[in-house]
Amino acid sequence: MTNYIEYKFIVQQPEPFNEIIIAMIADLPFESFLENEVGFDAYIPATQENIDEIKAVLDDISHMEFTYTRKEIEQQNWNATWEENFSPILVNDQCLIRAEFHETIENIPYEIIIQPKMSFGTGHHSTTHLMVEYLLDMDCQGKDLLDMGCGTSILAILALKKGANYAECIDIDEWAVENSIENGKRNGVSLDAKMGDNSLLGSKTFDLILANINKNILIAQIPSYAKVMNPGADLLLSGLMENDFDDIMVICQENNLKFVSKKQRNEWIAIHLIK
């Protein structure tokens, strides 16, 4: 099992420089970013860390005032690390994402309880927040959905709580798959979690596909999403910056996916398309 490396950033002006720095290192294999009052923490699998490459990217943005430290987190210490940094998230007064050790909030329509272990996707990042906003406004009743790069499977769990019929959750990280299954049980829903990538997609087709990953992976995988979308199916994409929009739209148009709308939070965007 892979340990993770934590990069802890202290940023002179967290707003707006947190988002800008995160965007500039997002193409490196970091799997999660947790923002806080003084900056943010970034996590990368130890097996994918290239210290020289990371340092080169950070040196190029040294005109922004920030410092960072690096330390290895063994798997058995991840839960304690996460609990120290994780706070509940409330999206549009409709969806509460919390851990079991947090108190609930009364009269919130949807509550998701997670314990992420070494997988990521707590809802703090702007992209997850945007995807949750989209799902809250969407009719999920009776739909079969695919959650690509599922992480903790927050999005699939919300869709199932909103009446989705079936959720297939795929992630390249074995911890994410294990954690997705546990989080499904924790929230009283059943999901089908698998380890792998879009090569797992076969004859099964979907009414809704959720993909909160990053620009390069999305560009590579969008053609395979289009092949398994039913006529009229919805596609929600995120993990994208505002300046990624045009490139993403080119590949979507090539695959006969029609633009519906775009949401933005800070520098990040989510896009709704339909087949």
N, C-alpha and C positions, 0 to 999 in steps of 0.2 A: 504494500500500500504506500502511496506517495505522501510525503510530508509537504507542507506548504511553507512558502516564504512570505512573511508580512513586511511590507514597506509602509512605514508610518510617516505620513507627511504632515508637517506643520506649515501652514500657508499664512503669509502676512495678511492677506485679504481673502478669506475663504469665499466670499461672494464678491466678484464672480469667478475668481481664479481657480477654485476647486474644479469647476466644470471644464474650464479651459485646459488645465493640466491633465485631467482625466481623459479628455478627448485626444490629447496629443500622445498619450501612452496607450490608448485603447487598442491599437493594432498589435501591441505586444501581447503575449499570451497570459495576461492577467485575467482571472476568472471572476473577480468581484471587487467592488469599491464600496466602502462604507464611509459616508460623510459624517463629520461631527463639527462641533463648534469651532475647533482650531484648525481644521484641515480635513484629511481623509486617510483611510487605511486601504491599501491595495494588496491583493492576495494572488500569488502565482504558484503553480505546482513546482516543487523543487526540481523535478525532472525536465521542466521546460524553461527554467531560468537561465538566461544568458546575461551575466552581470555586466560584461563590457557593453553589450548592446543597450541594456537599460540605462547604463551610465551615459552613453553617448547621446541618447534621446534626451535625458534629463539635463545634460550639459548644454544642449541646444536651446533649452527654455530657461536658462539661468537668469534671463532678464526679469523674470517674475521672482518675487521674494518668497522662497520656501526652503525648508530643510527637510531631510528625511533620514530615517534610520531603518536598518534591515535586521530581521531576525527570523530564525527557523521555528516553525510551530509544528510540534509533533502531533499526530492525529489525536492522541488521547488528551491533548490539552486544548483542542479546538473548541469544545463546548464552553469551557470556562472563558476562553478568549472572546467568543461570540457573545456570551451573556453579559460581559463587561461593556460591550459596545452597542448591543441591540436595544432599541426602544420601540414601542408599538407605533404602527403607522395607521392613520385614519384617512381614507381616500373619499373625498366629497361627502363626508358624513354618512356614507353608505356601506363601506367595507373596512373592517378593522382587521389588521394583520398583527398578530401578537404571539408571544411565546406562552407556554403553560404557566410560567411564573409571573406573568403580568395579569393584572385585574381586567375583567371584561368591562365593556361600556354598555349601558342599557339602551334599548331601542335602536340598535344598529342592524340593518337588514341582513348583512352578511358578515360573518366572523370566520377568519381563517387562523388556525393555530398551527405554528410550525416549530420544528426543532431541526436546524439544518445540518448538524454534524459537520462533515467536511465539504458538503455541497453548498452552493451559493444561490442567491436570489431571494433576498429578504424583503424586497419591496421598497427599500430605501432609495434605490437609484431611480432617477427620473424616467428612464425607459420603462421600468416595471410599473411605475406609477401611471404612466400614460396608457399602458396596455390594460391595466385594471380599469381606468376610466372608460376606455372603449368597451370593455366587457360589461361594465355596469349599465351602459346604454344599449346593449345588444340583446336581442331575443335569442337565447341559447336553447330554448325548449326543444327537446327531441333530437338535437343535432349530434352528429359524430364529429369529434374534433381531434386534431393532431397538435401536440405541443412540442415543437422542435427546440432543442437546447433547454430542456424543461427546468433544470436546476432543482429547486425545492418543489416545483409543480404548483406554485401559488395560482397561476393563471388557469390551469386545468381544473384545480379544485374549485375555484370560483365559478367557472363555467358549469361544472357538475352541480354545484349548489343552486345554480340558476336553471337547472332542468335539463342540461345536456345529457344525451343518452349514453355516450361512450367517449372515453378519452385515452388516446394513445400518446404516451410521453416518452420522448427519446432524448438521450444525452450521452455524450462520449465518456462521461465520468461515472464510474461504478458506484461511487458514494452518492451521487445525485440520484441514480436509479433506486438504490436501497432506501434513500431518504424520501424519495417521492412516494414509494409504496407505504412507508410508515406514516408520512403526512396524510396520505389518503385515508388510511385507517383512523388516524387521529381526528379527522374531520368527518368521518362517517360516510365517505364516498369510496367507490372502487375505481381504480385507474389501472391501465395496462402499461407498465413502465419497462423500457428496454434500453440496453446499453448499445450504442452505435451511432450512426449518422444517417444521412438520407439514403444510403445504400440499402437500408432496411425496408424502405418503402416498396410495396408490391402492388397487388391488385386491389387492396382495400382503398376505398375512396372516402372523402371527408366533406362535410358541410362547412367546416371552419378550421382554418390552420392558423396557429399562433407561432411566431418565430421572433424571439427577442435575442438576437445573437450579436453579429457585427457585420459591417458592410461587406467585407470580402467573402465571408461565408455565405451571406445571403445572396450575393450576386452569383456565386457558384451553385447554390441550391435552389433558387427560385424556379428554374425550369422543371426540376423534379417535383416541386410543390404543385405547379400548375397541372402536371399529369395526373395527380391524384385528387384534384378538386372536382367535386360535382358541379354541374351547371348551376350558376347562381351562388356558388360557395363564396364565403368571405375569407380574406387573407389579411391578417394583422401583422405588420412588420415593425420592429423597433431594434434598438441597439445602434441607432443611426444619429448622426449629426445633421444639422440643417444643410450643410454644404454637401451631404451625401445624396440629397433628394434627386437631383437630376440623373445621376448615374444609376440609381435604383429604378427610376422610372423608365429608363431606356430598356433595361432587361425585363421589366414587367410588361411593357408594351410589346416587346418581341414575343412574349408568351401569352398575348391576348388577355392580359389582366387590366381591368379598367379602374382608374383612380376614382375613389369616392371622397376621401377627406384626409386631412392631416392634422395632427395635434402637436403642439410644441410646449416643452417645459424647459426653461433655461435654454441651453444650446442643443438640447436633444429633441428628436421628433419620433413620432409613430405614424404609420400610414395605414389606411384602410383601403383595400382593393377588392374587387369582385370579379368573378369569372363569368 
